Amino acid sequence: MTCDEMKNKEGEILVFINYLQAARFGHVAWGIRVAENEYFFGSTDHLWKHDWWDLPAWARYMNVPPEGDIDWWVEHGSKDAMLKMMRSGHHIRYHAYKCINVQSAQPEKAVEAAHRLRSAGWHLARHNCVHQTFLVMNEYSSEHNAPDPFANVLNLIPKRWFGLLPGDTVSL
């Protein structure tokens, strides 16, 4: 079922991918439908802001403690506004997305989870963009059928994890 065919579904999750970020391992972000044609979306972009040869900066980049800057952002808007912003907004530009429809959704819980990410820090192996997207998805609905990044170390790779998600890839 495509996103446009979800007339009888309560919820909709979109997972976005930038294939080039993080040394071409990729970067993911999320969007959720919170009301009729109203979406809440965002990411922890965790941008690299140093010279590539700065080894101490790499060590700090791989583990940002709680309350640290992880380039967290969120927005509200229509589906068209969300897709436009994810394609060309003020943050990382995303290349594609997948849509996951669910029967039951709890948008309030997912919005709260997304806001908690702002101060939750970032860690390469324990709390990266895949973990964070998965956490928002889990609070929204348990019906998403996404692979658990906490269960398999290979699921930490954003491009791989995105490829395992149900649904068709749609280019932005």
Sequence and secondary structure as in RCSB ss.txt:
>XXXX:A:sequence
MTCDEMKNKEGEILVFINYLQAARFGHVAWGIRVAENEYFFGSTDHLWKHDWWDLPAWARYMNVPPEGDIDWWVE
HGSKDAMLKMMRSGHHIRYHAYKCINVQSAQPEKAVEAAHRLRSAGWHLARHNCVHQTFLVMNEYSSEHNAPDPF
ANVLNLIPKRWFGLLPGDTVSL
>XXXX:A:secstr
  GGG TT SEEEEEEEESSHHHHT EEEEEEEEETTEEEEEEE     S TT HHHHHHHTEE TTS   EEEE
EE HHHHHHHHHHSSS    EEEEEEESS  HHHHHHHHHHHTTS EETTTBSHHHHHHHHHHHH TTS    TT
T GGGGSHHHHHHHSSS  EE 
